[in-house]
């Protein structure tokens, strides 16, 4: 799912930039919000995966210390 959001960010950036060039900047500039949101989702997913990895490592250490 992480790479889905990265792909959506890249695809929307390319498509919106194309339409900005062809049809005018004023009409399509607001759609960059979707690119920004997709990029934020990618970064959030990456951060949460890293956080979960550290948490699982912590839980494993706690369990090993308890034994």
PyMOL Python script that loads the backbone (N, CA, C, O; Angstrom):
from pymol import cmd

cmd.read_pdbstr("""\
ATOM      1  N   UNK A   1       0.824  -1.193   0.000  1.00  0.00           N
ATOM      2  CA  UNK A   1       0.000   0.000   0.000  1.00  0.00           C
ATOM      3  C   UNK A   1       0.871   1.261   0.000  1.00  0.00           C
ATOM      4  O   UNK A   1       0.474   2.311  -0.504  1.00  0.00           O
ATOM      5  N   UNK A   2       2.062   1.127   0.576  1.00  0.00           N
ATOM      6  CA  UNK A   2       2.963   2.281   0.638  1.00  0.00           C
ATOM      7  C   UNK A   2       3.334   2.744  -0.765  1.00  0.00           C
ATOM      8  O   UNK A   2       3.325   3.942  -1.050  1.00  0.00           O
ATOM      9  N   UNK A   3       3.657   1.805  -1.634  1.00  0.00           N
ATOM     10  CA  UNK A   3       4.052   2.174  -2.988  1.00  0.00           C
ATOM     11  C   UNK A   3       2.860   2.606  -3.839  1.00  0.00           C
ATOM     12  O   UNK A   3       3.035   3.303  -4.838  1.00  0.00           O
ATOM     13  N   UNK A   4       1.664   2.202  -3.456  1.00  0.00           N
ATOM     14  CA  UNK A   4       0.464   2.693  -4.123  1.00  0.00           C
ATOM     15  C   UNK A   4       0.375   4.208  -3.963  1.00  0.00           C
ATOM     16  O   UNK A   4       0.110   4.923  -4.930  1.00  0.00           O
ATOM     17  N   UNK A   5       0.598   4.699  -2.734  1.00  0.00           N
ATOM     18  CA  UNK A   5       0.505   6.140  -2.481  1.00  0.00           C
ATOM     19  C   UNK A   5       1.615   6.901  -3.188  1.00  0.00           C
ATOM     20  O   UNK A   5       1.398   8.008  -3.679  1.00  0.00           O
ATOM     21  N   UNK A   6       2.802   6.310  -3.241  1.00  0.00           N
ATOM     22  CA  UNK A   6       3.883   6.954  -3.971  1.00  0.00           C
ATOM     23  C   UNK A   6       3.553   7.011  -5.464  1.00  0.00           C
ATOM     24  O   UNK A   6       3.782   8.030  -6.116  1.00  0.00           O
ATOM     25  N   UNK A   7       3.019   5.923  -5.997  1.00  0.00           N
ATOM     26  CA  UNK A   7       2.612   5.903  -7.411  1.00  0.00           C
ATOM     27  C   UNK A   7       1.521   6.913  -7.707  1.00  0.00           C
ATOM     28  O   UNK A   7       1.546   7.579  -8.742  1.00  0.00           O
ATOM     29  N   UNK A   8       0.556   7.026  -6.793  1.00  0.00           N
ATOM     30  CA  UNK A   8      -0.512   8.012  -6.975  1.00  0.00           C
ATOM     31  C   UNK A   8       0.039   9.434  -6.948  1.00  0.00           C
ATOM     32  O   UNK A   8      -0.410  10.287  -7.713  1.00  0.00           O
ATOM     33  N   UNK A   9       0.997   9.692  -6.083  1.00  0.00           N
ATOM     34  CA  UNK A   9       1.592  11.027  -6.007  1.00  0.00           C
ATOM     35  C   UNK A   9       2.322  11.365  -7.304  1.00  0.00           C
ATOM     36  O   UNK A   9       2.183  12.467  -7.834  1.00  0.00           O
ATOM     37  N   UNK A  10       3.090  10.423  -7.803  1.00  0.00           N
ATOM     38  CA  UNK A  10       3.841  10.658  -9.041  1.00  0.00           C
ATOM     39  C   UNK A  10       2.896  10.805 -10.226  1.00  0.00           C
ATOM     40  O   UNK A  10       3.033  11.729 -11.028  1.00  0.00           O
ATOM     41  N   UNK A  11       1.933   9.886 -10.330  1.00  0.00           N
ATOM     42  CA  UNK A  11       0.995   9.927 -11.452  1.00  0.00           C
ATOM     43  C   UNK A  11       0.170  11.215 -11.435  1.00  0.00           C
ATOM     44  O   UNK A  11      -0.001  11.854 -12.473  1.00  0.00           O
ATOM     45  N   UNK A  12      -0.335  11.595 -10.280  1.00  0.00           N
ATOM     46  CA  UNK A  12      -1.148  12.813 -10.233  1.00  0.00           C
ATOM     47  C   UNK A  12      -0.305  14.044 -10.531  1.00  0.00           C
ATOM     48  O   UNK A  12      -0.785  14.979 -11.172  1.00  0.00           O
ATOM     49  N   UNK A  13       0.946  14.057 -10.075  1.00  0.00           N
ATOM     50  CA  UNK A  13       1.819  15.193 -10.378  1.00  0.00           C
ATOM     51  C   UNK A  13       2.044  15.320 -11.884  1.00  0.00           C
ATOM     52  O   UNK A  13       1.964  16.418 -12.436  1.00  0.00           O
ATOM     53  N   UNK A  14       2.323  14.213 -12.540  1.00  0.00           N
ATOM     54  CA  UNK A  14       2.573  14.233 -13.986  1.00  0.00           C
ATOM     55  C   UNK A  14       1.317  14.654 -14.747  1.00  0.00           C
ATOM     56  O   UNK A  14       1.382  15.500 -15.639  1.00  0.00           O
ATOM     57  N   UNK A  15       0.189  14.070 -14.394  1.00  0.00           N
ATOM     58  CA  UNK A  15      -1.056  14.370 -15.107  1.00  0.00           C
ATOM     59  C   UNK A  15      -1.480  15.825 -14.891  1.00  0.00           C
ATOM     60  O   UNK A  15      -1.862  16.510 -15.840  1.00  0.00           O
ATOM     61  N   UNK A  16      -1.415  16.288 -13.660  1.00  0.00           N
ATOM     62  CA  UNK A  16      -1.821  17.664 -13.369  1.00  0.00           C
ATOM     63  C   UNK A  16      -0.881  18.658 -14.030  1.00  0.00           C
ATOM     64  O   UNK A  16      -1.326  19.692 -14.530  1.00  0.00           O
ATOM     65  N   UNK A  17       0.416  18.359 -14.041  1.00  0.00           N
ATOM     66  CA  UNK A  17       1.367  19.247 -14.699  1.00  0.00           C
ATOM     67  C   UNK A  17       1.093  19.306 -16.202  1.00  0.00           C
ATOM     68  O   UNK A  17       1.169  20.376 -16.805  1.00  0.00           O
ATOM     69  N   UNK A  18       0.776  18.168 -16.801  1.00  0.00           N
ATOM     70  CA  UNK A  18       0.441  18.137 -18.225  1.00  0.00           C
ATOM     71  C   UNK A  18      -0.779  19.026 -18.510  1.00  0.00           C
ATOM     72  O   UNK A  18      -0.762  19.839 -19.434  1.00  0.00           O
ATOM     73  N   UNK A  19      -1.832  18.860 -17.707  1.00  0.00           N
ATOM     74  CA  UNK A  19      -3.032  19.654 -17.922  1.00  0.00           C
ATOM     75  C   UNK A  19      -2.800  21.138 -17.629  1.00  0.00           C
ATOM     76  O   UNK A  19      -3.429  21.996 -18.248  1.00  0.00           O
ATOM     77  N   UNK A  20      -1.907  21.442 -16.693  1.00  0.00           N
ATOM     78  CA  UNK A  20      -1.557  22.846 -16.443  1.00  0.00           C
ATOM     79  C   UNK A  20      -0.920  23.470 -17.680  1.00  0.00           C
ATOM     80  O   UNK A  20      -1.208  24.617 -18.022  1.00  0.00           O
ATOM     81  N   UNK A  21      -0.063  22.721 -18.339  1.00  0.00           N
ATOM     82  CA  UNK A  21       0.608  23.229 -19.533  1.00  0.00           C
ATOM     83  C   UNK A  21      -0.376  23.363 -20.691  1.00  0.00           C
ATOM     84  O   UNK A  21      -0.355  24.360 -21.412  1.00  0.00           O
ATOM     85  N   UNK A  22      -1.231  22.368 -20.870  1.00  0.00           N
ATOM     86  CA  UNK A  22      -2.138  22.340 -22.021  1.00  0.00           C
ATOM     87  C   UNK A  22      -3.323  23.285 -21.844  1.00  0.00           C
ATOM     88  O   UNK A  22      -3.640  24.058 -22.748  1.00  0.00           O
ATOM     89  N   UNK A  23      -3.980  23.230 -20.686  1.00  0.00           N
ATOM     90  CA  UNK A  23      -5.233  23.962 -20.524  1.00  0.00           C
ATOM     91  C   UNK A  23      -5.122  25.238 -19.695  1.00  0.00           C
ATOM     92  O   UNK A  23      -6.072  26.020 -19.636  1.00  0.00           O
ATOM     93  N   UNK A  24      -4.016  25.451 -19.077  1.00  0.00           N
ATOM     94  CA  UNK A  24      -3.862  26.671 -18.286  1.00  0.00           C
ATOM     95  C   UNK A  24      -3.625  26.378 -16.822  1.00  0.00           C
ATOM     96  O   UNK A  24      -4.223  25.474 -16.238  1.00  0.00           O
ATOM     97  N   UNK A  25      -2.764  27.141 -16.263  1.00  0.00           N
ATOM     98  CA  UNK A  25      -2.329  26.945 -14.885  1.00  0.00           C
ATOM     99  C   UNK A  25      -3.428  27.268 -13.867  1.00  0.00           C
ATOM    100  O   UNK A  25      -3.554  26.586 -12.850  1.00  0.00           O
ATOM    101  N   UNK A  26      -4.210  28.290 -14.138  1.00  0.00           N
ATOM    102  CA  UNK A  26      -5.211  28.741 -13.174  1.00  0.00           C
ATOM    103  C   UNK A  26      -6.288  27.699 -12.898  1.00  0.00           C
ATOM    104  O   UNK A  26      -6.802  27.618 -11.782  1.00  0.00           O
ATOM    105  N   UNK A  27      -6.626  26.917 -13.888  1.00  0.00           N
ATOM    106  CA  UNK A  27      -7.674  25.917 -13.725  1.00  0.00           C
ATOM    107  C   UNK A  27      -7.198  24.708 -12.933  1.00  0.00           C
ATOM    108  O   UNK A  27      -7.955  24.183 -12.117  1.00  0.00           O
ATOM    109  N   UNK A  28      -5.979  24.254 -13.144  1.00  0.00           N
ATOM    110  CA  UNK A  28      -5.512  22.978 -12.603  1.00  0.00           C
ATOM    111  C   UNK A  28      -4.606  23.082 -11.383  1.00  0.00           C
ATOM    112  O   UNK A  28      -4.280  22.060 -10.779  1.00  0.00           O
ATOM    113  N   UNK A  29      -4.196  24.271 -11.010  1.00  0.00           N
ATOM    114  CA  UNK A  29      -3.257  24.408  -9.894  1.00  0.00           C
ATOM    115  C   UNK A  29      -3.828  23.871  -8.587  1.00  0.00           C
ATOM    116  O   UNK A  29      -3.072  23.376  -7.752  1.00  0.00           O
ATOM    117  N   UNK A  30      -5.114  23.954  -8.394  1.00  0.00           N
ATOM    118  CA  UNK A  30      -5.734  23.499  -7.155  1.00  0.00           C
ATOM    119  C   UNK A  30      -5.692  21.980  -6.998  1.00  0.00           C
ATOM    120  O   UNK A  30      -5.803  21.475  -5.881  1.00  0.00           O
ATOM    121  N   UNK A  31      -5.536  21.259  -8.080  1.00  0.00           N
ATOM    122  CA  UNK A  31      -5.503  19.802  -8.026  1.00  0.00           C
ATOM    123  C   UNK A  31      -4.175  19.259  -7.497  1.00  0.00           C
ATOM    124  O   UNK A  31      -4.058  18.058  -7.254  1.00  0.00           O
ATOM    125  N   UNK A  32      -3.184  20.112  -7.318  1.00  0.00           N
ATOM    126  CA  UNK A  32      -1.929  19.671  -6.706  1.00  0.00           C
ATOM    127  C   UNK A  32      -2.139  19.251  -5.246  1.00  0.00           C
ATOM    128  O   UNK A  32      -1.274  18.608  -4.652  1.00  0.00           O
ATOM    129  N   UNK A  33      -3.268  19.612  -4.684  1.00  0.00           N
ATOM    130  CA  UNK A  33      -3.609  19.176  -3.329  1.00  0.00           C
ATOM    131  C   UNK A  33      -3.642  17.642  -3.271  1.00  0.00           C
ATOM    132  O   UNK A  33      -3.202  17.048  -2.287  1.00  0.00           O
ATOM    133  N   UNK A  34      -4.165  17.007  -4.326  1.00  0.00           N
ATOM    134  CA  UNK A  34      -4.225  15.541  -4.353  1.00  0.00           C
ATOM    135  C   UNK A  34      -2.827  14.939  -4.376  1.00  0.00           C
ATOM    136  O   UNK A  34      -2.588  13.903  -3.756  1.00  0.00           O
ATOM    137  N   UNK A  35      -1.917  15.568  -5.073  1.00  0.00           N
ATOM    138  CA  UNK A  35      -0.528  15.107  -5.074  1.00  0.00           C
ATOM    139  C   UNK A  35       0.067  15.237  -3.677  1.00  0.00           C
ATOM    140  O   UNK A  35       0.740  14.327  -3.194  1.00  0.00           O
ATOM    141  N   UNK A  36      -0.180  16.348  -3.046  1.00  0.00           N
ATOM    142  CA  UNK A  36       0.331  16.596  -1.701  1.00  0.00           C
ATOM    143  C   UNK A  36      -0.231  15.585  -0.700  1.00  0.00           C
ATOM    144  O   UNK A  36       0.510  15.064   0.134  1.00  0.00           O
ATOM    145  N   UNK A  37      -1.530  15.304  -0.776  1.00  0.00           N
ATOM    146  CA  UNK A  37      -2.157  14.343   0.131  1.00  0.00           C
ATOM    147  C   UNK A  37      -1.604  12.944  -0.098  1.00  0.00           C
ATOM    148  O   UNK A  37      -1.337  12.223   0.863  1.00  0.00           O
ATOM    149  N   UNK A  38      -1.427  12.549  -1.356  1.00  0.00           N
ATOM    150  CA  UNK A  38      -0.865  11.231  -1.654  1.00  0.00           C
ATOM    151  C   UNK A  38       0.558  11.107  -1.128  1.00  0.00           C
ATOM    152  O   UNK A  38       0.938  10.061  -0.601  1.00  0.00           O
ATOM    153  N   UNK A  39       1.327  12.147  -1.268  1.00  0.00           N
ATOM    154  CA  UNK A  39       2.694  12.132  -0.757  1.00  0.00           C
ATOM    155  C   UNK A  39       2.702  12.063   0.772  1.00  0.00           C
ATOM    156  O   UNK A  39       3.520  11.353   1.357  1.00  0.00           O
ATOM    157  N   UNK A  40       1.808  12.784   1.410  1.00  0.00           N
ATOM    158  CA  UNK A  40       1.699  12.711   2.866  1.00  0.00           C
ATOM    159  C   UNK A  40       1.291  11.309   3.334  1.00  0.00           C
ATOM    160  O   UNK A  40       1.787  10.822   4.350  1.00  0.00           O
ATOM    161  N   UNK A  41       0.397  10.671   2.597  1.00  0.00           N
ATOM    162  CA  UNK A  41      -0.012   9.312   2.941  1.00  0.00           C
ATOM    163  C   UNK A  41       1.157   8.348   2.814  1.00  0.00           C
ATOM    164  O   UNK A  41       1.325   7.460   3.650  1.00  0.00           O
ATOM    165  N   UNK A  42       1.968   8.515   1.774  1.00  0.00           N
ATOM    166  CA  UNK A  42       3.158   7.681   1.611  1.00  0.00           C
ATOM    167  C   UNK A  42       4.113   7.869   2.785  1.00  0.00           C
ATOM    168  O   UNK A  42       4.613   6.892   3.343  1.00  0.00           O
ATOM    169  N   UNK A  43       4.363   9.113   3.157  1.00  0.00           N
ATOM    170  CA  UNK A  43       5.279   9.387   4.269  1.00  0.00           C
ATOM    171  C   UNK A  43       4.722   8.883   5.596  1.00  0.00           C
ATOM    172  O   UNK A  43       5.471   8.373   6.429  1.00  0.00           O
ATOM    173  N   UNK A  44       3.422   9.023   5.798  1.00  0.00           N
ATOM    174  CA  UNK A  44       2.791   8.540   7.022  1.00  0.00           C
ATOM    175  C   UNK A  44       2.882   7.014   7.114  1.00  0.00           C
ATOM    176  O   UNK A  44       3.179   6.467   8.176  1.00  0.00           O
ATOM    177  N   UNK A  45       2.630   6.349   6.019  1.00  0.00           N
ATOM    178  CA  UNK A  45       2.710   4.888   5.994  1.00  0.00           C
ATOM    179  C   UNK A  45       4.139   4.427   6.277  1.00  0.00           C
ATOM    180  O   UNK A  45       4.341   3.475   7.031  1.00  0.00           O
ATOM    181  N   UNK A  46       5.120   5.082   5.687  1.00  0.00           N
ATOM    182  CA  UNK A  46       6.523   4.735   5.918  1.00  0.00           C
ATOM    183  C   UNK A  46       6.889   4.952   7.375  1.00  0.00           C
ATOM    184  O   UNK A  46       7.551   4.106   7.976  1.00  0.00           O
ATOM    185  N   UNK A  47       6.473   6.067   7.951  1.00  0.00           N
ATOM    186  CA  UNK A  47       6.759   6.367   9.340  1.00  0.00           C
ATOM    187  C   UNK A  47       6.101   5.351  10.274  1.00  0.00           C
ATOM    188  O   UNK A  47       6.721   4.890  11.232  1.00  0.00           O
ATOM    189  N   UNK A  48       4.845   5.004   9.991  1.00  0.00           N
ATOM    190  CA  UNK A  48       4.136   4.048  10.844  1.00  0.00           C
ATOM    191  C   UNK A  48       4.752   2.653  10.752  1.00  0.00           C
ATOM    192  O   UNK A  48       4.808   1.941  11.755  1.00  0.00           O
ATOM    193  N   UNK A  49       5.213   2.253   9.576  1.00  0.00           N
ATOM    194  CA  UNK A  49       5.860   0.946   9.431  1.00  0.00           C
ATOM    195  C   UNK A  49       7.163   0.911  10.230  1.00  0.00           C
ATOM    196  O   UNK A  49       7.458  -0.084  10.893  1.00  0.00           O
ATOM    197  N   UNK A  50       7.927   1.970  10.171  1.00  0.00           N
ATOM    198  CA  UNK A  50       9.177   2.046  10.933  1.00  0.00           C
ATOM    199  C   UNK A  50       8.890   2.040  12.434  1.00  0.00           C
ATOM    200  O   UNK A  50       9.591   1.387  13.207  1.00  0.00           O
ATOM    201  N   UNK A  51       7.862   2.767  12.831  1.00  0.00           N
ATOM    202  CA  UNK A  51       7.491   2.816  14.239  1.00  0.00           C
ATOM    203  C   UNK A  51       7.045   1.439  14.734  1.00  0.00           C
ATOM    204  O   UNK A  51       7.422   1.029  15.832  1.00  0.00           O
ATOM    205  N   UNK A  52       6.256   0.731  13.947  1.00  0.00           N
ATOM    206  CA  UNK A  52       5.791  -0.602  14.326  1.00  0.00           C
ATOM    207  C   UNK A  52       6.957  -1.584  14.421  1.00  0.00           C
ATOM    208  O   UNK A  52       6.977  -2.443  15.302  1.00  0.00           O
ATOM    209  N   UNK A  53       7.907  -1.460  13.532  1.00  0.00           N
ATOM    210  CA  UNK A  53       9.085  -2.325  13.554  1.00  0.00           C
ATOM    211  C   UNK A  53       9.862  -2.139  14.854  1.00  0.00           C
ATOM    212  O   UNK A  53      10.288  -3.113  15.475  1.00  0.00           O
ATOM    213  N   UNK A  54      10.043  -0.889  15.260  1.00  0.00           N
ATOM    214  CA  UNK A  54      10.735  -0.612  16.515  1.00  0.00           C
ATOM    215  C   UNK A  54       9.930  -1.104  17.724  1.00  0.00           C
ATOM    216  O   UNK A  54      10.494  -1.595  18.701  1.00  0.00           O
ATOM    217  N   UNK A  55       8.624  -0.965  17.640  1.00  0.00           N
ATOM    218  CA  UNK A  55       7.767  -1.410  18.734  1.00  0.00           C
ATOM    219  C   UNK A  55       7.823  -2.931  18.880  1.00  0.00           C
ATOM    220  O   UNK A  55       7.911  -3.438  19.998  1.00  0.00           O
ATOM    221  N   UNK A  56       7.774  -3.654  17.778  1.00  0.00           N
ATOM    222  CA  UNK A  56       7.859  -5.111  17.839  1.00  0.00           C
ATOM    223  C   UNK A  56       9.202  -5.568  18.388  1.00  0.00           C
ATOM    224  O   UNK A  56       9.277  -6.546  19.132  1.00  0.00           O
ATOM    225  N   UNK A  57      10.258  -4.858  18.019  1.00  0.00           N
ATOM    226  CA  UNK A  57      11.578  -5.171  18.557  1.00  0.00           C
ATOM    227  C   UNK A  57      11.600  -4.936  20.063  1.00  0.00           C
ATOM    228  O   UNK A  57      12.165  -5.737  20.808  1.00  0.00           O
ATOM    229  N   UNK A  58      10.992  -3.851  20.511  1.00  0.00           N
ATOM    230  CA  UNK A  58      10.905  -3.551  21.937  1.00  0.00           C
ATOM    231  C   UNK A  58      10.122  -4.635  22.678  1.00  0.00           C
ATOM    232  O   UNK A  58      10.543  -5.081  23.745  1.00  0.00           O
ATOM    233  N   UNK A  59       8.999  -5.056  22.126  1.00  0.00           N
ATOM    234  CA  UNK A  59       8.194  -6.104  22.755  1.00  0.00           C
ATOM    235  C   UNK A  59       8.960  -7.414  22.840  1.00  0.00           C
ATOM    236  O   UNK A  59       8.875  -8.127  23.840  1.00  0.00           O
ATOM    237  N   UNK A  60       9.708  -7.730  21.788  1.00  0.00           N
ATOM    238  CA  UNK A  60      10.515  -8.937  21.789  1.00  0.00           C
ATOM    239  C   UNK A  60      11.594  -8.872  22.872  1.00  0.00           C
ATOM    240  O   UNK A  60      11.841  -9.864  23.558  1.00  0.00           O
ATOM    241  N   UNK A  61      12.229  -7.727  23.028  1.00  0.00           N
ATOM    242  CA  UNK A  61      13.242  -7.563  24.079  1.00  0.00           C
ATOM    243  C   UNK A  61      12.616  -7.686  25.469  1.00  0.00           C
ATOM    244  O   UNK A  61      13.210  -8.272  26.373  1.00  0.00           O
ATOM    245  N   UNK A  62      11.415  -7.130  25.632  1.00  0.00           N
ATOM    246  CA  UNK A  62      10.729  -7.236  26.910  1.00  0.00           C
ATOM    247  C   UNK A  62      10.400  -8.684  27.244  1.00  0.00           C
ATOM    248  O   UNK A  62      10.538  -9.117  28.388  1.00  0.00           O
ATOM    249  N   UNK A  63       9.965  -9.427  26.231  1.00  0.00           N
ATOM    250  CA  UNK A  63       9.636 -10.821  26.448  1.00  0.00           C
ATOM    251  C   UNK A  63      10.889 -11.635  26.766  1.00  0.00           C
ATOM    252  O   UNK A  63      10.855 -12.510  27.631  1.00  0.00           O
ATOM    253  N   UNK A  64      11.983 -11.356  26.078  1.00  0.00           N
ATOM    254  CA  UNK A  64      13.230 -12.065  26.350  1.00  0.00           C
ATOM    255  C   UNK A  64      13.780 -11.748  27.743  1.00  0.00           C
ATOM    256  O   UNK A  64      14.355 -12.622  28.392  1.00  0.00           O
ATOM    257  N   UNK A  65      13.611 -10.526  28.201  1.00  0.00           N
ATOM    258  CA  UNK A  65      14.067 -10.143  29.538  1.00  0.00           C
ATOM    259  C   UNK A  65      13.217 -10.757  30.625  1.00  0.00           C
ATOM    260  O   UNK A  65      13.710 -11.028  31.720  1.00  0.00           O
ATOM    261  N   UNK A  66      11.932 -10.984  30.338  1.00  0.00           N
ATOM    262  CA  UNK A  66      11.026 -11.570  31.315  1.00  0.00           C
ATOM    263  C   UNK A  66      11.324 -13.060  31.528  1.00  0.00           C
ATOM    264  O   UNK A  66      11.054 -13.609  32.596  1.00  0.00           O
ATOM    265  N   UNK A  67      11.874 -13.694  30.514  1.00  0.00           N
ATOM    266  CA  UNK A  67      12.159 -15.143  30.609  1.00  0.00           C
ATOM    267  C   UNK A  67      13.373 -15.393  31.379  1.00  0.00           C
ATOM    268  O   UNK A  67      13.763 -16.547  31.559  1.00  0.00           O
TER     269      UNK A  67
END
""", "prot")
cmd.dss("prot")
cmd.show_as("cartoon", "prot")
cmd.util.cbc("prot")
cmd.orient("prot")
